[in-house]
Structure formats: structure tokens, C-alpha cells
Amino acid sequence: MSCELEAVDYEGKLVRCSHRNWSRHITFRHRDLEDRQEAVIAALSGPDLVYQSDEYPTRKLHYRKEVLPYPYHQDFLVIVVDYPTDRHTVAHIVTAYRKLPDERKETLIWSKLDAIP
């Protein structure tokens, strides 16, 4: 399966998104993310917040603000990544979408503010 994008996340783990998932799922459902691969990479490598999914224990949600152009610049770009328990399997992007800054239902596991010495 061809790879649409590849990035190293904030913990140094390799994350991929297949061309099929990018075109048939992410940009098909979220037209505002077409040609926004660089924003996705930025959200993975330098998120503002990372949440653990309460519903799927192998998934993390990476939130990054101000990586999308106007009029979406105040929204969070959310990247949902599945991290398989097999350490030899590469993590993959499940979905990506815009989200207004509001209450989240997941468990916060990392914050950019916590990483600043």
C-alpha cells in the first residue's frame, strides 16, 4: 500500500498514513484538509496536547492549534494515531479533523506546557 505521508511523532515514533486512507477517508470526509499533509506532520511532531483515547487503548489523539490557514487557524487539528502493541509494527493515522477548542472526553497524557523546562 502506498504511503501518503510519513512523520516522526513527539516521542520519536514513526507514523504513516496510506494514500488510500488519506484520499478515501480523511480528505473525502474533511475537504478542508486537502493538501494539508505538512500541517498533519507538524501536529504529530509538535503537538500542543496529546490525549489517550478512552474508547481505544492503542490510540492517541494529537491536538495542534494554529497550523491551519484562516478561517480555521483558531481550530485544533486533531490527528488520531493507532500505536500497535507489537513494537515492530509502524503506527498509523486513523483519521484527522478540525475541532473547535472545547471540552475533550479523553485522558490528557502530554502537554506542551509540561515539556517546557
C-alpha positions in Angstrom: 0.0 0.0 0.0 1.4 3.4 -1.0 2.3 5.9 1.7 0.8 9.4 1.5 2.8 10.8 4.4 5.3 9.7 7.0 6.3 11.5 10.2 8.1 11.1 13.4 5.8 11.9 16.4 6.7 13.9 19.5 8.1 10.7 21.2 10.3 9.8 18.2 8.0 7.0 16.8 7.4 6.6 13.1 3.8 7.2 12.0 2.5 6.6 8.5 -0.7 7.4 6.6 -1.6 5.3 3.5 -2.6 7.1 0.3 -5.9 5.1 0.4 -6.7 6.3 4.0 -5.8 9.9 3.2 -7.9 10.1 0.0 -10.8 7.8 0.8 -11.3 8.6 4.4 -9.6 11.8 5.7 -9.9 14.2 2.8 -13.1 12.7 1.5 -14.8 13.4 4.8 -12.8 16.5 5.6 -12.3 18.5 2.4 -10.7 21.4 4.4 -7.7 19.1 5.0 -6.9 18.5 1.3 -3.2 19.4 0.6 -2.6 19.8 4.4 -0.1 17.0 4.8 2.5 19.4 6.3 0.0 20.5 8.9 -0.6 16.9 9.9 3.2 16.3 10.2 3.5 19.5 12.3 0.7 18.2 14.6 2.4 14.9 15.1 5.9 16.1 15.6 5.0 19.1 17.8 1.5 18.8 19.3 0.1 21.2 21.9 -1.8 18.4 23.7 -1.9 14.6 23.5 -4.8 12.6 24.8 -5.2 8.9 25.3 -8.4 7.5 23.8 -10.7 6.2 26.5 -12.5 4.0 23.9 -9.5 2.6 22.1 -6.5 1.9 24.3 -3.9 1.8 21.5 -4.9 5.2 20.1 -3.7 8.7 21.0 -5.1 12.0 19.8 -2.6 14.7 18.9 -4.0 18.3 19.1 -2.3 21.2 17.5 -3.6 24.8 17.1 -2.6 27.4 14.5 -1.3 25.1 11.8 -4.3 25.5 9.5 -4.9 28.6 7.4 -7.6 31.3 8.0 -10.5 30.9 8.7 -9.6 27.7 10.6 -6.4 29.0 12.3 -8.1 29.0 15.8 -9.3 25.4 15.5 -7.3 22.4 16.7 -6.1 20.0 14.1 -6.6 16.6 15.6 -4.7 13.5 14.4 -5.8 10.1 15.7 -3.0 7.6 15.7 -3.1 3.9 16.4 0.0 2.6 18.1 0.1 -1.2 17.8 1.3 -3.2 20.8 3.7 -5.0 18.5 6.9 -2.9 18.7 7.9 -3.9 15.1 4.7 -2.5 13.6 4.6 1.1 12.5 1.9 3.4 14.0 -0.7 4.6 11.5 -3.1 7.6 11.2 -6.7 6.5 11.7 -8.2 9.9 10.9 -7.6 13.7 11.1 -10.1 16.5 11.5 -10.6 20.1 12.7 -12.1 20.6 16.2 -13.1 23.8 18.0 -11.4 24.3 21.3 -13.8 22.8 23.7 -14.0 20.1 26.4 -12.4 16.8 25.4 -13.6 13.4 26.7 -10.2 11.7 26.5 -7.5 11.5 29.2 -4.7 14.1 28.9 -1.3 12.4 28.8 1.0 15.1 27.5 1.0 18.9 27.2 3.5 21.2 25.5 3.5 23.3 28.7 4.7 20.3 30.7 7.6 19.8 28.3 9.0 23.3 28.8 11.8 23.3 31.3 
